[in-house]
Amino acid sequence: MPLSLPLPITPLRIACALAMATSLAACQTSTMTSNSVATSTSSIATKDLSHSTVNKNTLNKKTTSKKSPSSALAMDMSGRHEYQLENGLKVVIKEDHRAPVAMTQIWYRVGSADEPLDKGGISHLLEHMMFKGTADISSDDYERLIAKFGGVNNAFTSYDYTGYYELFPANRMPLALELEADRMKNLTFNDKEFAKEHQVVMEERRQRTDDNPLAKAYESFRLLALPNSPKGESVIGPMNELESIKLSDLKDWYKTWYAPNNATLVIVGDVQPQEVLAQVKRYFGKLAPSNVPKRNAVTQKGFRGYQKVDSEQAVQVPVLLMGYNVPSLVTAGANNEKQAYALSLAQDVLDGGLSARLESRLIREQGLLTTVGTSYDFLDRGDGLFMIQATPREGVSLEQAQQAIISEIEKLKTDPIAADEISRAKTNAVTGLVYAQDSMEGQARMIGSIQSIGLDDRLLAKLPTKLDGISVADIQAASKKYLVKDNLTVMHIVPPKENTTKAQ
């Protein structure tokens, strides 16, 4: 059965799930298993990029010198090993011996942002087809194999990547490698299975978006706020484009993007790196690389003028959406990376918990809102949005709610920011990443997702220091530059008027 599997790198504070409904499509493909796997591969040489990229200047170390709370937080990079096979497959192995299990994830650098204009949703549809078997392993056998050996698996599609994972007892980790290597190049495309999954995905679209008023409004909002970016479209794709996808389109998409030189293999768990590497070579080493196309640019020109629309939807209470066009760490570039870090801290000052400004002032003190949340992901491949969503209290109009939020943003630009606000913001920005290390899945997610957007996950070890270098002046400068009316898109989502047909 389908299952939502959000994989955010940083906490998403938007109050409702509409953002995930339209920006990430993820699928459960049951726990899986089978009789026998008949493929065995020979060893191929490897380039060892760094046998052990252990951060010996560990952030776990506490000293008596003056340090901010963010610097004292531990971003554990110990036991990390990175390699690259001759066919281009990047391999990151991270030792975690707390439990006798291993998480295997393979991340393909292709997602909905790479899709042709008339084939929205093809990446997600291919993700479904990836569980329909190969010449050596049928779909049923695949499911039986994973279940027999106590495994769990799933898959996910986003704007920037498509990923697959298996969690096994550590001694069964080679089975995950064998299964993933097999379907990287040997997937079968069956007309009957395609017809079935095609209908499944279209029904998923209906349930997640078409029958969800907030998700439908949010889909329209992104098109308005990101008109020239492939991230303006939803991951699952428009229904008319989904309907037009043919089996031959899926085959071409698979052959174009699914290749070792377009993938990162991440293994986290109770493993020995050299033993794992030998198994990786065995199963993946002989796979041929492909001529992978250059990926689409994910940029969006900002400062296009203030935009505001009303969207009549079948909602019970009005909802406010606000979005400022902003760069990410990737698009800001090395020379302007402070802007991305400063925007991240600005978000936390506004919405970093119960004592943050929007919550404390607009909900508790002034009683204007019932809910408010913000979202900004500085770890993104391409330009994005600094999002605010709010629900006004009964008797408060959407215009009043909007003006109250804008007033707080204006105060952020000019009023002093207290030391405890900055400290809390910096701590919040790091703690989500630190706590993600509690699970092997979380560690693998961080590595794979950051690698897939063109960054090095080891930057997380430097994050506390980077944030400590951001001043109040930096936060206010970034806010003055980007959080302005000329760079703002607003949607007022309102219940249907009496005796009228709701807007579609």
VEXDREN-2710 file (C-alpha; in Angstrom, 1 decimal):
% VEXDREN-2710
k/r/px/py/pz
1/MET/0.0/0.0/0.0
2/PRO/1.2/3.5/-0.7
3/LEU/2.8/5.3/2.3
4/SER/4.0/8.8/2.8
5/LEU/7.8/8.8/3.4
6/PRO/9.0/12.4/3.9
7/LEU/12.8/12.7/3.8
8/PRO/13.5/16.3/4.8
9/ILE/17.0/17.2/5.7
10/THR/15.9/20.0/8.0
11/PRO/12.6/20.2/9.9
12/LEU/9.7/21.4/7.9
13/ARG/7.7/23.7/10.0
14/ILE/4.8/24.3/7.6
15/ALA/1.8/23.3/9.7
16/CYS/-0.1/21.1/7.3
17/ALA/1.2/18.3/5.2
18/LEU/0.3/20.0/1.9
19/ALA/4.0/20.8/1.1
20/MET/5.0/17.1/1.3
21/ALA/1.9/16.1/-0.6
22/THR/3.1/18.0/-3.7
23/SER/6.8/18.1/-3.3
24/LEU/7.6/14.5/-2.4
25/ALA/6.1/11.4/-3.6
26/ALA/7.1/8.2/-1.8
27/CYS/5.9/4.7/-2.1
28/GLN/5.7/1.7/0.0
29/THR/6.4/-1.5/-1.9
30/SER/5.9/-3.9/1.0
31/THR/8.5/-5.8/2.7
32/MET/10.1/-8.1/0.2
33/THR/11.8/-11.6/-0.4
34/SER/12.5/-14.8/-2.6
35/ASN/13.9/-18.2/-3.6
36/SER/17.3/-17.4/-5.0
37/VAL/19.2/-14.7/-6.6
38/ALA/21.1/-15.9/-9.6
39/THR/23.4/-13.1/-10.4
40/SER/27.1/-13.0/-9.3
41/THR/29.6/-10.5/-10.5
42/SER/33.3/-10.2/-10.6
43/SER/35.6/-7.7/-8.9
44/ILE/36.6/-4.5/-10.7
45/ALA/39.2/-2.0/-9.6
46/THR/38.3/1.0/-7.6
47/LYS/39.6/4.4/-6.9
48/ASP/39.8/4.9/-3.1
49/LEU/39.0/8.6/-2.7
50/SER/39.7/8.5/1.0
51/HIS/40.0/5.3/3.0
52/SER/38.7/6.9/6.1
53/THR/37.4/10.5/6.2
54/VAL/37.3/10.5/9.9
55/ASN/37.0/14.0/11.3
56/LYS/39.6/13.9/14.0
57/ASN/38.9/17.5/15.0
58/THR/35.7/16.1/16.5
59/LEU/33.0/18.5/17.5
60/ASN/32.2/16.1/20.4
61/LYS/35.2/17.7/22.2
62/LYS/34.2/20.3/24.7
63/THR/36.7/22.8/25.9
64/THR/36.7/25.5/28.5
65/SER/37.0/28.2/25.8
66/LYS/34.0/30.4/24.9
67/LYS/31.8/28.5/22.5
68/SER/28.3/29.1/21.4
69/PRO/25.8/26.2/22.0
70/SER/25.8/25.4/18.3
71/SER/29.6/24.9/18.3
72/ALA/29.2/22.5/21.2
73/LEU/26.8/20.2/19.3
74/ALA/28.4/17.1/17.8
75/MET/28.1/16.4/14.1
76/ASP/29.7/12.9/14.1
77/MET/31.7/12.3/10.9
78/SER/33.8/9.5/12.4
79/GLY/33.8/6.1/10.7
80/ARG/32.9/7.6/7.3
81/HIS/34.7/6.2/4.2
82/GLU/34.3/7.3/0.6
83/TYR/35.2/5.5/-2.6
84/GLN/34.5/5.6/-6.3
85/LEU/34.4/2.7/-8.6
86/GLU/35.9/3.0/-12.1
87/ASN/32.4/3.0/-13.6
88/GLY/31.7/6.2/-11.7
89/LEU/29.6/4.8/-8.8
90/LYS/30.2/6.8/-5.7
91/VAL/30.2/4.8/-2.5
92/VAL/29.9/6.2/1.0
93/ILE/30.2/3.7/3.9
94/LYS/29.6/4.9/7.5
95/GLU/30.3/2.6/10.4
96/ASP/27.7/2.4/13.2
97/HIS/28.1/-0.6/15.5
98/ARG/25.3/0.1/17.9
99/ALA/23.1/-2.6/16.4
100/PRO/23.7/-5.6/14.1
101/VAL/21.9/-4.1/11.1
102/ALA/22.8/-2.3/7.9
103/MET/20.9/0.3/5.9
104/THR/21.6/0.3/2.2
105/GLN/20.4/3.2/0.1
106/ILE/21.0/4.0/-3.6
107/TRP/20.4/7.5/-4.7
108/TYR/19.9/8.4/-8.4
109/ARG/20.6/12.0/-9.4
110/VAL/17.3/12.4/-11.2
111/GLY/13.9/13.7/-10.0
112/SER/10.9/15.6/-11.2
113/ALA/13.0/18.8/-11.8
114/ASP/14.8/16.9/-14.6
115/GLU/11.6/15.9/-16.4
116/PRO/10.5/17.1/-19.9
117/LEU/7.8/19.7/-20.0
118/ASP/5.2/17.2/-21.2
119/LYS/6.1/14.3/-19.0
120/GLY/5.6/15.4/-15.4
121/GLY/5.6/12.5/-13.0
122/ILE/7.7/10.1/-15.1
123/SER/10.4/9.8/-12.4
124/HIS/7.8/8.8/-9.8
125/LEU/6.1/6.4/-12.2
126/LEU/9.5/4.7/-12.9
127/GLU/10.0/4.4/-9.2
128/HIS/6.9/2.2/-9.1
129/MET/8.0/0.1/-12.0
130/MET/11.4/-0.6/-10.3
131/PHE/9.7/-3.2/-8.1
132/LYS/8.3/-5.2/-11.0
133/GLY/11.2/-7.5/-11.4
134/THR/14.2/-8.3/-13.6
135/ALA/15.1/-11.2/-15.9
136/ASP/16.6/-13.0/-12.9
137/ILE/14.2/-12.0/-10.1
138/SER/10.5/-11.7/-10.4
139/SER/8.5/-9.1/-8.5
140/ASP/7.1/-11.8/-6.2
141/ASP/10.5/-13.4/-5.6
142/TYR/11.9/-10.0/-4.8
143/GLU/9.2/-9.5/-2.1
144/ARG/9.7/-12.9/-0.7
145/LEU/13.5/-12.5/-0.5
146/ILE/13.4/-9.4/1.6
147/ALA/10.7/-10.7/3.9
148/LYS/12.5/-14.1/4.4
149/PHE/15.7/-12.4/5.6
150/GLY/14.0/-9.9/7.9
151/GLY/14.4/-6.9/5.6
152/VAL/12.4/-3.7/5.2
153/ASN/12.4/-1.6/2.0
154/ASN/10.9/1.4/0.4
155/ALA/11.5/4.1/-2.3
156/PHE/11.0/7.8/-2.7
157/THR/11.0/10.4/-5.4
158/SER/11.7/14.1/-5.0
159/TYR/12.5/17.1/-7.2
160/ASP/16.2/16.3/-7.1
161/TYR/16.7/12.5/-6.7
162/THR/15.0/9.1/-6.7
163/GLY/16.1/6.7/-4.0
164/TYR/15.6/3.1/-2.9
165/TYR/16.6/1.4/0.4
166/GLU/16.8/-1.9/2.2
167/LEU/17.3/-2.4/5.9
168/PHE/18.7/-5.9/6.7
169/PRO/20.5/-7.7/9.5
170/ALA/24.1/-6.8/8.8
171/ASN/25.1/-10.2/7.6
172/ARG/22.4/-10.0/4.8
173/MET/23.6/-6.6/3.6
174/PRO/25.1/-8.2/0.4
175/LEU/21.6/-9.2/-0.6
176/ALA/20.6/-5.6/-0.8
177/LEU/23.6/-4.8/-3.0
178/GLU/22.8/-7.7/-5.3
179/LEU/19.2/-6.7/-5.7
180/GLU/20.0/-3.0/-6.3
181/ALA/22.8/-3.8/-8.8
182/ASP/20.4/-6.2/-10.7
183/ARG/17.6/-3.7/-11.1
184/MET/20.0/-0.8/-12.0
185/LYS/20.5/-2.3/-15.5
186/ASN/18.2/-5.3/-15.9
187/LEU/14.7/-4.0/-15.1
188/THR/11.9/-5.7/-17.1
189/PHE/9.1/-3.5/-18.6
190/ASN/5.8/-5.4/-18.8
191/ASP/2.7/-3.9/-20.5
192/LYS/0.4/-5.4/-17.9
193/GLU/2.4/-4.2/-14.9
194/PHE/2.8/-0.8/-16.5
195/ALA/-1.0/-0.5/-17.0
196/LYS/-1.6/-1.4/-13.4
197/GLU/1.0/1.0/-11.9
198/HIS/0.0/3.8/-14.2
199/GLN/-3.5/3.6/-12.7
200/VAL/-2.0/3.4/-9.2
201/VAL/0.0/6.5/-9.6
202/MET/-2.9/8.4/-11.1
203/GLU/-5.1/7.4/-8.1
204/GLU/-2.3/8.5/-5.8
205/ARG/-2.4/11.9/-7.6
206/ARG/-6.2/12.0/-7.0
207/GLN/-5.9/11.2/-3.3
208/ARG/-2.9/13.3/-2.4
209/THR/-3.7/16.4/-4.5
210/ASP/-7.0/16.5/-6.4
211/ASP/-9.0/15.4/-3.3
212/ASN/-7.0/17.5/-0.9
213/PRO/-8.0/21.2/-1.0
214/LEU/-4.8/22.5/0.6
215/ALA/-2.6/20.4/-1.5
216/LYS/-4.4/21.5/-4.7
217/ALA/-4.0/25.2/-3.6
218/TYR/-0.3/24.7/-2.7
219/GLU/0.3/23.1/-6.2
220/SER/-1.1/26.3/-7.8
221/PHE/0.8/28.5/-5.4
222/ARG/4.2/26.9/-6.4
223/LEU/3.4/27.5/-10.1
224/LEU/2.8/31.1/-9.3
225/ALA/5.8/31.6/-7.1
226/LEU/8.3/29.5/-9.2
227/PRO/7.0/30.1/-12.8
228/ASN/10.3/29.5/-14.5
229/SER/11.7/26.8/-12.3
230/PRO/11.1/23.1/-12.8
231/LYS/10.3/23.0/-9.1
232/GLY/7.1/25.0/-9.8
233/GLU/5.5/21.8/-10.8
234/SER/4.6/19.1/-8.3
235/VAL/6.7/15.9/-8.1
236/ILE/3.7/13.7/-8.9
237/GLY/3.0/15.7/-12.0
238/PRO/-0.2/17.1/-13.6
239/MET/-2.9/14.5/-14.4
240/ASN/-2.9/15.2/-18.1
241/GLU/0.8/14.6/-18.3
242/LEU/0.7/11.5/-16.2
243/GLU/-2.0/10.1/-18.5
244/SER/0.2/10.7/-21.6
245/ILE/3.2/8.7/-20.4
246/LYS/3.8/5.5/-22.3
247/LEU/5.8/2.4/-21.5
248/SER/8.4/3.4/-24.1
249/ASP/8.8/6.7/-22.3
250/LEU/9.6/4.9/-19.1
251/LYS/12.2/2.7/-20.8
252/ASP/13.9/5.7/-22.3
253/TRP/13.9/7.5/-18.9
254/TYR/15.4/4.4/-17.2
255/LYS/18.1/4.0/-19.8
256/THR/19.0/7.7/-19.7
257/TRP/19.4/8.2/-15.9
258/TYR/19.8/4.8/-14.2
259/ALA/23.5/4.2/-14.3
260/PRO/26.4/3.7/-11.9
261/ASN/27.9/7.1/-12.8
262/ASN/24.7/8.8/-11.9
263/ALA/24.2/7.2/-8.5
264/THR/25.5/7.3/-4.9
265/LEU/25.5/4.2/-2.8
266/VAL/25.2/4.8/0.9
267/ILE/25.7/2.0/3.5
268/VAL/25.4/2.7/7.2
269/GLY/25.5/0.1/9.9
270/ASP/27.4/-2.6/11.7
271/VAL/29.8/-3.2/8.8
272/GLN/33.6/-3.3/8.0
273/PRO/34.4/-0.9/5.2
274/GLN/36.8/-3.1/3.2
275/GLU/34.5/-6.1/3.4
276/VAL/31.6/-3.9/2.1
277/LEU/33.7/-2.4/-0.6
278/ALA/34.6/-5.9/-1.9
279/GLN/30.9/-6.8/-2.1
280/VAL/30.1/-3.5/-3.8
281/LYS/32.8/-4.2/-6.4
282/ARG/31.4/-7.7/-6.9
283/TYR/27.9/-6.6/-7.7
284/PHE/28.3/-3.2/-9.2
285/GLY/31.8/-3.2/-10.6
286/LYS/30.9/-4.7/-14.0
287/LEU/28.0/-2.4/-14.7
288/ALA/28.7/0.0/-17.6
289/PRO/28.4/3.7/-17.2
290/SER/26.1/5.8/-19.4
291/ASN/26.4/9.1/-21.1
292/VAL/24.2/11.0/-18.6
293/PRO/22.7/14.3/-19.8
294/LYS/23.4/17.6/-18.1
295/ARG/20.7/18.3/-15.5
296/ASN/18.2/21.2/-15.9
297/ALA/19.0/24.4/-14.1
298/VAL/16.9/25.0/-11.0
299/THR/16.9/28.8/-10.9
300/GLN/14.1/31.3/-10.5
301/LYS/14.4/35.0/-11.0
302/GLY/13.1/36.9/-8.0
303/PHE/11.9/40.4/-7.5
304/ARG/9.2/40.0/-10.1
305/GLY/6.8/42.3/-8.3
306/TYR/4.2/41.6/-5.6
307/GLN/1.7/38.9/-6.5
308/LYS/-1.5/38.0/-4.7
309/VAL/-4.3/35.6/-5.6
310/ASP/-7.4/34.2/-4.0
311/SER/-8.0/30.5/-4.2
312/GLU/-11.5/29.3/-3.3
313/GLN/-11.2/25.7/-2.0
314/ALA/-13.3/23.3/0.0
315/VAL/-11.6/24.3/3.3
316/GLN/-13.3/24.9/6.6
317/VAL/-11.2/27.8/7.6
318/PRO/-9.2/30.4/5.6
319/VAL/-5.4/29.8/5.2
320/LEU/-2.7/32.2/4.3
321/LEU/0.3/31.2/2.1
322/MET/3.3/33.6/1.7
323/GLY/6.5/32.8/-0.2
324/TYR/9.6/34.9/-0.9
325/ASN/12.0/33.8/-3.7
326/VAL/15.4/33.0/-2.1
327/PRO/18.6/31.2/-3.0
328/SER/19.8/28.0/-1.4
329/LEU/23.4/27.2/-0.4
330/VAL/24.0/25.8/-3.9
331/THR/22.7/28.8/-5.8
332/ALA/24.1/31.4/-3.4
333/GLY/27.6/30.1/-4.2
334/ALA/30.7/30.1/-2.1
335/ASN/31.1/33.8/-2.1
336/ASN/27.5/34.5/-0.9
337/GLU/26.9/31.4/1.3
338/LYS/26.4/33.7/4.3
339/GLN/23.1/34.7/2.8
340/ALA/21.7/31.1/2.9
341/TYR/22.9/30.6/6.5
342/ALA/21.5/34.0/7.5
343/LEU/18.1/33.2/6.0
344/SER/18.0/29.9/7.8
345/LEU/18.7/31.7/11.1
346/ALA/16.1/34.3/10.3
347/GLN/13.6/31.5/9.9
348/ASP/14.4/30.2/13.3
349/VAL/14.2/33.6/15.0
350/LEU/10.7/33.9/13.5
351/ASP/9.6/30.4/14.0
352/GLY/12.1/28.4/16.1
353/GLY/9.7/27.1/18.7
354/LEU/7.1/28.3/21.2
355/SER/9.2/31.3/22.3
356/ALA/10.0/32.4/18.7
357/ARG/8.5/35.7/17.5
358/LEU/5.6/34.6/15.3
359/GLU/4.3/32.0/17.9
360/SER/4.8/34.1/21.0
361/ARG/3.6/37.4/19.6
362/LEU/0.9/36.6/17.0
363/ILE/-0.6/33.5/18.6
364/ARG/-0.2/34.0/22.3
365/GLU/0.2/37.7/22.9
366/GLN/-2.0/39.3/20.2
367/GLY/-4.3/36.4/19.6
368/LEU/-4.4/37.0/15.8
369/LEU/-3.5/33.5/14.6
370/THR/-4.3/30.0/15.6
371/THR/-1.4/28.4/13.7
372/VAL/1.7/29.7/12.0
373/GLY/4.7/27.9/10.4
374/THR/7.7/28.7/8.2
375/SER/9.8/26.6/5.9
376/TYR/13.2/27.3/4.2
377/ASP/15.6/24.7/3.2
378/PHE/19.1/26.1/2.6
379/LEU/20.3/22.6/1.6
380/ASP/18.5/22.5/-1.7
381/ARG/19.6/22.1/-5.4
382/GLY/18.4/25.4/-6.8
383/ASP/16.5/28.5/-5.8
384/GLY/13.6/27.9/-3.4
385/LEU/11.0/29.7/-1.2
386/PHE/11.0/31.2/2.2
387/MET/7.5/30.0/3.1
388/ILE/5.0/31.1/5.7
389/GLN/1.7/29.5/6.3
390/ALA/-0.9/30.8/8.8
391/THR/-4.5/30.3/9.9
392/PRO/-6.1/33.4/11.4
393/ARG/-8.2/33.3/14.5
394/GLU/-11.9/33.6/14.0
395/GLY/-12.8/37.2/13.4
396/VAL/-9.4/38.1/12.0
397/SER/-9.2/38.5/8.2
398/LEU/-6.4/37.0/6.0
399/GLU/-5.3/40.6/5.2
400/GLN/-4.9/41.3/8.9
401/ALA/-3.0/38.1/9.4
402/GLN/-0.7/38.9/6.4
403/GLN/0.0/42.4/7.7
404/ALA/0.8/41.2/11.2
405/ILE/3.3/38.7/9.8
406/ILE/4.9/41.3/7.5
407/SER/5.1/43.7/10.5
408/GLU/7.1/41.1/12.4
409/ILE/9.4/40.6/9.4
410/GLU/10.0/44.4/9.2
411/LYS/10.9/44.4/12.9
412/LEU/13.3/41.6/12.2
413/LYS/15.1/43.8/9.8
414/THR/15.6/46.8/12.1
415/ASP/14.9/45.9/15.8
416/PRO/17.7/44.4/17.9
417/ILE/17.8/40.6/18.0
418/ALA/18.4/39.4/21.5
419/ALA/21.4/37.1/22.2
420/ASP/19.2/34.3/23.4
421/GLU/17.2/34.5/20.2
422/ILE/20.4/34.1/18.1
423/SER/21.7/31.3/20.4
424/ARG/18.4/29.4/20.1
425/ALA/18.3/29.9/16.3
426/LYS/21.8/28.5/15.9
427/THR/21.1/25.6/18.2
428/ASN/17.8/24.8/16.4
429/ALA/19.5/24.8/13.0
430/VAL/22.0/22.2/14.1
431/THR/20.0/20.0/16.5
432/GLY/17.7/18.5/13.8
433/LEU/20.7/17.3/11.9
434/VAL/22.4/16.0/15.0
435/TYR/19.3/14.1/16.2
436/ALA/19.0/12.6/12.7
437/GLN/22.1/10.7/13.5
438/ASP/20.3/8.7/16.1
439/SER/19.1/6.2/13.4
440/MET/21.0/4.6/10.6
441/GLU/18.3/5.6/8.2
442/GLY/18.7/9.2/9.2
443/GLN/22.5/9.1/8.7
444/ALA/22.1/7.6/5.3
445/ARG/19.4/10.1/4.4
446/MET/21.6/13.0/5.2
447/ILE/24.6/11.6/3.3
448/GLY/22.6/10.6/0.2
449/SER/20.4/13.7/-0.1
450/ILE/23.2/16.1/0.3
451/GLN/25.5/14.2/-2.2
452/SER/22.6/14.1/-4.7
453/ILE/22.2/17.9/-4.8
454/GLY/25.9/18.3/-5.6
455/LEU/27.3/19.1/-2.1
456/ASP/29.5/17.2/0.2
457/ASP/27.8/15.8/3.3
458/ARG/30.9/16.5/5.3
459/LEU/30.0/20.2/5.2
460/LEU/27.7/19.3/8.1
461/ALA/30.7/19.0/10.4
462/LYS/31.5/22.6/9.6
463/LEU/27.9/23.8/10.0
464/PRO/28.1/24.9/13.7
465/THR/31.2/27.0/12.9
466/LYS/29.6/28.5/9.8
467/LEU/26.5/29.5/11.8
468/ASP/28.6/31.0/14.6
469/GLY/30.1/33.2/11.9
470/ILE/26.7/34.7/11.1
471/SER/26.0/38.0/12.9
472/VAL/22.8/39.9/13.6
473/ALA/23.9/42.3/10.9
474/ASP/24.1/39.3/8.4
475/ILE/20.6/38.1/9.3
476/GLN/19.1/41.6/8.9
477/ALA/21.0/42.2/5.7
478/ALA/19.6/39.0/4.2
479/SER/16.1/39.8/5.4
480/LYS/16.3/43.3/4.0
481/LYS/17.4/41.9/0.6
482/TYR/15.0/39.0/0.2
483/LEU/12.0/39.4/2.5
484/VAL/10.5/42.3/0.7
485/LYS/7.2/43.0/-1.0
486/ASP/8.6/43.1/-4.5
487/ASN/9.8/39.5/-3.9
488/LEU/6.6/38.1/-2.4
489/THR/3.9/35.9/-3.6
490/VAL/0.7/35.5/-1.5
491/MET/-2.3/33.2/-1.8
492/HIS/-5.4/33.6/0.3
493/ILE/-7.2/30.2/0.5
494/VAL/-10.8/30.8/1.3
495/PRO/-13.9/28.5/1.9
496/PRO/-16.4/28.5/-1.0
497/LYS/-19.0/31.3/-1.0
498/GLU/-22.6/30.3/-0.3
499/ASN/-24.5/29.2/-3.4
500/THR/-21.5/29.3/-5.7
501/THR/-19.4/26.7/-7.2
502/LYS/-16.0/26.3/-5.7
503/ALA/-13.0/27.3/-7.8
504/GLN/-11.2/24.4/-9.4
END
